[in-house]
Amino acid sequence: MSNHANARAFATTICRTLRAAGYQAYFVGGCVRDILLGREPADYDVATDATPERVQGLFPNSLAVGAKFGVIVVTEDAGENAGLQVEVATFRSDAGYSDGRHPDRVTYAKSPQEDVKRRDFTVNALLLDPETDEVLDFVGGRDDLRAGVIRAIGRPVDRFTEDKLRMVRAVRFAARFHYAIEGHTFSAIQKLAGQVHQVSPERLRDELTKLLTEGAARRAFELLDETLLLPQLLPEIMRMKGVEQPPEYHPEGDVWTHTLMMIEGLPAGCPRTLAWGVLLHDVGKPSTFTAPSGPGDRIRFNEHAEVGTRIAEEICRRLRFSNDDTAQVAALVANHMRFKDVLQMKPATLKRFVRLPRFEEHLQLHRLDCLSSHGHLDNYEFVRRFLAETPPEQVRPPRLVDGDDLIGIGLKPGPQFKAILDRVEEAQLNGTVRDREEAIGLARDLAEHKYLLNNDL
């Protein structure tokens, strides 16, 4: 049985158990939407009139992670369903959202009709009886699915005031399903866009990451722009609009157009750091734009990779990225221009370049960069051939000497240690030092003639 089938079977068993105890129980939300669209749901949610306490009583393997909001996570620890989780939410009606996310007061309801009124969009407010496949639709969700429309339930301003992140979610769903955002819903987003900052940076980061990695990033960012959310969320990206580029390298147009074309090439499920690296790779161009100085000159963006790296790090900090993800995104921005030099690189330089952590992301970013501009993949293919034809032990050979060896030839530990070891490794990678004896000899020469550390060997 597939994971999808296992998940549905587990959710169905939960509904049966609730019903056997005298309660109502239905699949609800995104899983119903996806089932009706012929897609495999990422997960399953269940709605019931059983209170959280009763749910916990019926399912000992459950977690009260959202109990005060009526949500219990039921888990399976054994058998073919081991590791599966299903959120079971009690029917409720909410009152007030002072923090722009959580209800001030939760009142449990007895009917699904009351429950769906608090949900975000009509297409996410459908219920399904897993035994009969009957769909319960109290808000016109099926019609909106057929019409391809994302529509807020009730008054859009009310729904977005309850949770400002719903504005970004509307954009994500519209892009992901190739739907339109209904007019009143669209207008409400534009009206409230300036309040999106009330959402925590972590939630914004996660939602923006989904926008970039669900396979519809270009449409998502076009909608962020149209709904006026983009200047609020990522003003640095907004500044790319209208920044011209040299047509001989970028016939596609300005930096904004180039970036849209690149994120359009991101496949669904791509690494989040690659997605953010692609989005931000040219974020330094607006502030480094230099017009041609005269005939024969061209538009330039001197040091835009270095400037962009600092901006990317600021964005990552603002959105509370992990240190590891921040480092990788910054590295992607910092190194994206190095591909233009790969044909002229010394062997040592090229080997160190391809040894960058997660180098496949650097390579994929470069490929998208080329395809979204001049279209030439010569350097990309050169690096691919190099990686395919060069044994790993030549790219990352064991060092011929280490710190103990330097001490053994009479050197005292200090700043010069790293410089000497790096220069010896460079000679090793270039093929000018082939064995340990030659490496130690070079180390002695470097120690005796310190000027060699600052000059080519």
Secondary structure, DSSP 8 states (H G I E B T S, - for coil): --HHHHHHHHHHHHHHHHHHTT--EEEETHHHHHHHTT---S--EEEESS-HHHHHHH-SSEEEEEGGGTEEEEE--SGGGTT-EEEEEE-EEEE--TTSSS-SEEEE-SSHHHHHTTSSBGGG--EE-TTT--EE-SSSHHHHHHHTEE-BSS-HHHHHHH-THHHHHHHHHHHHHT-EE-HHHHHHHHHHGGGGGGS-HHHHHHHHHHHHHSS-HHHHHHHHHHTT-HHHH-HHHHTTTT----TTT-TT-SHHHHHHHHHHT--TT--HHHHHHHHHTTTTHHHHEE---STT---EETTHHHHHHHHHHHHHHHTT--HHHHHHHHHHHHHGGGGGGGGG--HHHHHHHHTSTTHHHHHHHHHHHHHTTT---HHHHHHHHHHHHS-HHHHS---S--HHHHHHTT--SSHHHHHHHHHHHHHHHHTS--SHHHHHHHHHHHHH-GGGGGS--
